């Protein structure tokens, strides 16, 4: 009996599946008589060299398809549901849940709370492990789903039950140990709530998790996000300058201790703490390979380093020299530019829209770029997040409406640069469903989307394509 969730929506050209007569719209029922529950069953069973596939055609006809292949070869099919059986929703009622703080009227998908360990492995999502049974934990171990990212918040069982609003949430340390004892690497996250799981409770959590190093590979500490839509929700206090400094000093003491004892800092703070404290971001090497970059931890240090390295590169220095010489293009001297092209404009005027959190850092980076490429007129605008409120100031949560309302009377020049992080994955749509094209039409300016990469930022400033 077919299930829409195991419906095949794409068959790669010249793949094994295409050669076997499998088509879009077919259903994969089983592999070697094993029913396919989800994407991990599929990956595990299809890794064999000899396969017997049970396929149901749209007309109900059942095919048995024999396949011989190399163990590492993929069949070349993708499913209508990437997990096959759908993402598991969260049953917690966390006092700090960001989704509970969203306004009404946004697109339906943003209100879905996932807590699926498979998404942790596939896309880097963080999971609480409260919505997972022991047999599912064993399945993670059997299928070697590593690493897994876990939202810990606290290792105090009673405090964790309270923070997550779940009476079954107290055994997180036991579940992490079950994973690490079986060779699964774990990265942990602590969403820090002021006067709740900080101070002594933070010391306890860090100490407990550090005992599992190196199986617990890293721990990140991020401040709770607080929007203006918290009516009837638990009262949370945002971190200010003084409290941020206290957290930094506390975590730095642990880092210094771990660096001596373990050769690694193990625990890392998000950029928000340093910016709130008006302290410099740690240098690039302090993040030890950026184990928590998917959680945004160290992103600014990485970006600054990428800009610095891009400005020092031989190719960029050649372009800078051509810029000074006033050549209109290096198109005819590709051997000198290493196949890069720059359209130099005699009066280049652009603007940048960014979040208030990184505004000063972006100003500094623009200044560094203009020391190499003189004569560009750049306006950097910090956009206040009226949509979510003053305590939400990261670039990735800006909306099209706020950008348009705050820039409609500004001098924007030939291009307005916005970060890729503002957009829905794979689309030109912001959180409030404003499209890039709408912003262009309302502001009468060309939008240039800048990748989350320092070199691309330099290219966007100077007009390189």
C-alpha positions in Angstrom: 0.0 0.0 0.0 1.6 3.3 -1.1 2.2 6.2 1.2 2.5 9.7 -0.2 5.5 10.3 2.0 7.5 7.6 0.1 6.5 9.1 -3.2 9.4 9.7 -5.6 9.4 13.2 -7.0 12.7 13.3 -8.8 14.8 10.7 -10.6 18.3 11.7 -11.6 19.2 11.5 -15.3 21.3 8.5 -16.2 21.0 7.1 -12.7 20.5 3.5 -11.7 16.9 4.2 -10.9 16.2 5.7 -14.4 17.9 2.7 -16.1 15.6 0.4 -14.0 12.5 2.2 -15.2 11.7 4.0 -12.0 9.9 7.3 -12.7 8.7 10.4 -10.9 5.4 9.7 -9.2 6.3 6.1 -8.3 6.3 4.9 -4.7 9.2 3.0 -3.1 7.6 0.3 -0.8 10.6 -1.7 0.3 14.2 -2.6 -0.2 15.2 -6.3 0.1 11.8 -6.9 1.7 12.5 -4.3 4.4 9.8 -1.6 4.7 11.1 2.0 4.4 10.2 4.0 7.5 12.3 7.1 6.8 15.3 8.5 4.9 17.7 6.6 7.2 16.1 3.3 6.5 16.4 4.2 2.8 20.1 5.2 3.1 21.0 2.1 5.1 19.3 -0.5 3.0 20.2 1.0 -0.4 23.9 0.8 0.5 23.9 -3.0 -0.3 25.4 -4.2 -3.6 22.4 -6.3 -4.5 18.9 -4.9 -4.1 15.4 -6.0 -4.7 13.2 -2.9 -4.9 9.4 -3.1 -4.5 7.9 -0.2 -6.5 4.3 0.8 -6.8 3.3 2.6 -10.0 0.7 5.4 -9.9 -1.9 3.0 -11.5 -1.4 0.6 -8.5 0.8 -1.9 -10.5 3.5 -3.4 -8.3 7.0 -3.9 -9.8 9.9 -5.9 -8.3 13.2 -4.4 -9.6 16.5 -6.2 -9.1 19.6 -3.9 -9.0 23.3 -4.7 -8.8 25.6 -1.8 -8.0 28.6 -0.7 -6.1 28.0 -0.3 -2.4 28.8 3.4 -2.5 26.5 4.1 -5.5 23.3 5.9 -4.9 20.1 4.9 -6.7 19.5 8.5 -7.8 16.0 9.2 -6.4 14.6 11.9 -4.2 11.4 11.8 -2.2 8.5 14.2 -2.0 9.1 14.4 1.7 12.9 14.6 2.3 12.6 12.6 5.6 9.9 10.3 4.0 7.8 10.2 7.2 7.7 13.9 8.0 9.5 16.0 10.7 8.6 15.3 14.3 7.1 18.2 16.1 8.2 19.4 19.5 6.1 18.6 22.6 8.0 21.0 24.9 6.6 24.2 26.2 9.8 26.1 26.7 9.7 29.3 28.6 12.0 30.9 26.0 10.6 29.4 22.8 11.1 31.9 20.0 8.2 30.6 17.9 5.8 31.3 20.7 6.9 34.9 20.4 6.0 35.3 16.7 3.2 37.6 15.7 0.1 36.2 14.0 -0.4 36.3 10.3 3.0 35.0 9.2 3.3 32.1 6.8 2.2 28.8 8.4 5.6 27.0 8.1 7.3 29.4 10.5 5.1 28.3 13.4 6.1 24.6 13.1 8.3 23.5 16.0 10.5 20.6 15.0 12.5 18.5 17.4 13.8 15.8 15.1 17.1 14.1 15.7 17.3 13.3 12.0 17.3 17.0 11.1 20.1 17.5 13.6 22.2 15.0 11.6 21.1 16.2 8.2 20.8 20.0 8.6 22.5 20.8 11.9 19.3 21.6 13.8 19.4 21.4 17.6 17.1 18.8 19.4 16.2 18.5 23.1 16.1 14.7 23.2 12.8 15.0 25.2 10.7 13.8 22.3 12.7 10.7 21.6 12.3 7.1 22.9 15.1 4.8 23.9 14.6 2.6 20.8 15.0 5.7 18.6 18.2 6.6 20.5 19.5 3.1 19.7 18.6 3.7 16.1 20.8 6.8 16.0 23.6 4.6 17.4 23.0 1.8 14.9 22.9 4.1 11.9 25.9 6.1 13.1 24.0 9.4 12.9 26.9 11.6 14.0 27.3 14.3 15.0 24.0 15.2 16.8 23.4 18.7 18.1 21.6 18.8 21.5 19.8 21.8 23.1 20.8 21.2 26.7 20.2 24.6 28.5 20.8 23.0 31.9 21.9 19.7 33.3 19.9 20.3 36.5 17.0 17.9 36.0 14.4 19.9 37.9 15.4 23.2 36.3 15.4 21.6 32.9 11.8 20.3 33.4 10.8 23.8 34.3 12.5 25.5 31.5 11.3 23.1 28.8 7.8 22.7 30.3 8.2 19.0 30.1 8.2 16.6 33.1 10.2 14.1 31.1 13.0 16.5 30.3 15.3 15.8 33.2 17.3 12.9 31.8 19.2 14.8 29.1 22.7 14.0 30.6 21.8 10.3 30.7 20.7 10.3 27.1 23.8 12.2 26.0 26.0 9.7 27.8 24.2 6.9 26.0 25.1 8.5 22.7 28.7 9.4 23.6 29.4 6.0 25.1 28.5 4.5 21.7 30.8 6.7 19.7 28.3 9.4 18.6 29.8 12.9 18.7 27.6 15.5 20.3 27.6 19.3 20.1 25.6 21.1 22.8 23.8 24.4 23.1 22.8 26.5 26.1 20.2 29.1 25.5 21.0 31.4 28.5 18.1 33.0 30.3 19.1 35.7 32.8 18.6 34.8 36.5 17.4 31.4 35.5 20.1 29.1 34.1 23.1 31.4 34.4 25.6 32.0 37.2 25.9 28.9 39.4 23.6 26.9 37.2 25.7 27.7 34.1 28.8 26.5 36.0 27.1 23.2 36.8 26.0 22.7 33.2 29.5 23.5 31.8 31.2 21.2 34.3 28.8 18.3 33.6 29.2 18.5 29.9 33.0 19.0 30.0 33.4 15.7 31.7 32.2 14.1 28.5 34.8 15.8 26.3 35.9 15.0 23.6 32.8 13.0 22.8 30.9 16.2 23.7 32.9 18.1 21.1 31.8 21.6 21.8 29.3 23.7 23.8 27.9 27.1 22.8 26.2 29.7 25.0 23.7 32.0 23.3 21.5 34.7 24.9 17.7 34.1 24.8 16.0 35.9 22.0 13.2 38.2 23.2 10.6 39.7 20.8 7.9 42.3 21.7 5.2 39.6 21.4 5.5 38.1 24.8 2.0 38.7 26.2 1.0 36.0 28.7 4.4 34.4 28.5 7.1 33.9 31.2 8.8 37.2 32.1 12.3 37.1 30.6 15.0 39.8 31.2 17.3 40.6 28.3 21.0 40.7 28.8 22.5 44.2 29.2 26.1 45.4 29.2 26.9 44.5 32.8 25.2 41.0 32.7 26.9 40.2 29.4 30.3 41.1 30.8 29.6 38.8 33.8 28.8 35.9 31.4 31.9 36.6 29.3 34.2 36.6 32.4 32.6 33.4 33.7 32.9 31.5 30.4 36.5 32.8 29.8 37.5 31.3 33.2 36.3 28.0 32.0 37.9 28.4 28.6 41.3 29.1 30.2 40.9 26.1 32.5 39.9 23.7 29.6 42.7 25.0 27.4 45.3 24.0 30.0 43.6 20.7 30.9 42.2 19.5 27.6 44.0 21.5 24.9 40.7 23.0 23.8 38.4 25.8 25.0 35.4 23.4 24.5 32.9 26.2 25.2 32.2 29.2 23.1 30.0 32.4 23.4 27.8 33.9 20.7 28.8 37.2 19.2 25.8 39.0 20.9 27.4 38.8 24.3 30.6 40.5 23.2 28.7 43.2 21.3 26.3 43.8 24.2 29.3 44.1 26.5 31.0 46.5 24.0 34.0 44.2 23.9 36.1 43.1 21.0 35.1 39.8 19.3 37.7 37.1 20.0 40.2 36.5 17.2 39.8 33.9 14.5 42.0 31.2 16.1 40.0 31.4 19.4 37.2 29.4 17.8 39.4 26.4 17.0 37.9 25.5 13.6 34.4 26.9 14.4 32.7 23.8 15.7 29.5 25.8 16.4 29.4 27.9 13.2 26.0 26.4 12.2 24.7 27.9 15.4 26.1 31.3 14.4 28.9 31.2 17.0 32.0 32.8 15.7 30.4 33.9 12.5 31.6 37.5 12.9 35.2 36.5 13.6 35.1 34.3 10.6 33.6 37.0 8.4 36.2 39.6 9.6 39.0 37.1 8.8 37.6 36.4 5.4 37.5 40.1 4.5 41.0 40.6 5.8 42.3 37.6 3.8 40.5 38.7 0.7 42.0 42.2 0.9 45.5 40.7 1.2 45.2 38.3 -1.7 47.3 38.8 -4.8 44.3 39.0 -7.1 42.6 41.7 -5.0 45.8 43.7 -4.9 46.1 43.5 -8.7 42.5 44.7 -9.0 43.2 47.5 -6.5 46.2 48.6 -8.7 44.0 48.6 -11.8 41.4 50.6 -9.8 43.9 53.2 -9.0 45.1 53.3 -12.7 41.5 54.0 -13.7 41.1 51.1 -16.1 37.4 50.4 -16.9 37.7 46.6 -16.8 40.2 43.8 -16.5 38.2 41.7 -18.9 41.0 41.9 -21.5 43.7 40.9 -19.1 42.2 37.8 -17.5 45.7 36.3 -17.0 46.4 39.1 -14.6 43.1 38.9 -12.9 43.0 35.1 -12.7 39.6 35.0 -14.6 38.0 37.6 -12.3 36.0 40.5 -13.8 35.3 43.9 -12.3 33.2 46.6 -13.7 34.8 49.7 -12.4 32.6 52.8 -12.3 34.1 56.2 -12.0 31.5 57.2 -9.4 30.3 54.1 -7.6 27.7 54.8 -4.9 26.1 51.9 -3.0 24.3 51.3 0.3 24.2 48.4 2.8 21.3 47.4 5.0 22.3 45.5 8.1 21.1 44.7 11.6 22.0 46.9 14.6 24.0 44.1 16.2 26.8 44.2 13.6 26.4 47.8 12.4 29.7 49.0 13.9 31.6 46.0 12.7 30.3 46.5 9.1 31.3 50.2 9.2 34.8 49.1 10.2 35.1 46.5 7.5 33.8 49.0 4.9 36.5 51.4 6.0 39.2 48.8 5.6 37.9 48.0 2.1 37.9 51.7 1.1 41.5 52.1 2.2 42.4 49.7 -0.6 39.7 50.8 -3.1 39.4 54.5 -2.8 36.7 56.7 -4.1 33.6 54.5 -3.5 30.7 56.1 -1.8 29.2 53.7 0.7 26.2 54.3 3.0 25.7 51.8 5.8 22.2 51.8 7.3 21.4 50.0 10.6 17.8 48.8 10.4 15.9 48.8 13.6 13.8 45.7 13.9 10.3 47.2 14.5 8.7 44.0 13.4 10.1 41.9 16.3 11.1 44.6 18.7 14.2 46.4 19.9 15.8 43.3 21.6 16.0 41.4 18.2 18.9 43.0 16.3 20.5 40.3 14.2 20.7 40.7 10.5 18.9 37.4 9.7 15.7 38.4 11.4 15.2 41.7 9.5 12.0 42.1 7.4 11.4 43.6 4.1 8.8 46.0 5.6 11.3 47.5 8.0 14.0 47.9 5.3 11.5 49.7 3.0 10.1 51.9 5.7 13.5 53.0 7.0 15.2 53.5 3.6 12.5 55.0 1.5 13.8 58.5 1.8 17.5 57.6 1.9 20.2 58.1 -0.8 20.8 54.5 -1.9 22.9 54.9 -5.0 23.2 52.3 -7.7 22.8 49.2 -5.5 21.5 48.2 -2.1 23.4 45.3 -0.5 21.6 42.8 1.7 22.8 39.6 3.3 21.8 36.2 2.1 20.9 35.4 5.8 17.8 37.6 5.5 16.2 35.3 2.9 14.4 32.1 3.1 16.6 29.2 2.0 16.7 29.0 -1.8 14.3 31.9 -2.3 14.2 35.7 -2.7 11.7 36.0 0.2 12.2 37.6 3.6 10.5 36.6 6.9 7.5 38.8 6.3 7.0 37.4 2.8 8.4 40.6 1.2 10.3 39.6 -1.9 13.5 41.1 -3.1 11.7 42.3 -6.2 9.2 44.2 -4.0 11.9 46.0 -2.2 13.6 46.9 -5.5 10.3 48.3 -6.8 9.4 50.3 -3.7 12.9 51.7 -3.1 13.7 52.1 -6.8 17.1 50.5 -6.4 18.8 47.3 -7.6 19.3 44.8 -4.8 22.5 42.8 -4.6 22.4 39.7 -2.4 25.7 39.2 -0.6 26.6 35.7 0.4 27.7 35.0 4.0 31.3 35.2 2.9 33.9 37.9 3.4 35.3 37.6 -0.1 31.9 38.1 -1.6 31.3 41.1 0.6 34.5 42.7 -0.8 33.4 41.9 -4.3 30.0 43.4 -3.7 31.5 46.7 -2.4 33.8 47.2 -5.3 31.3 46.0 -8.0 33.0 42.8 -9.0 31.0 40.1 -10.8 
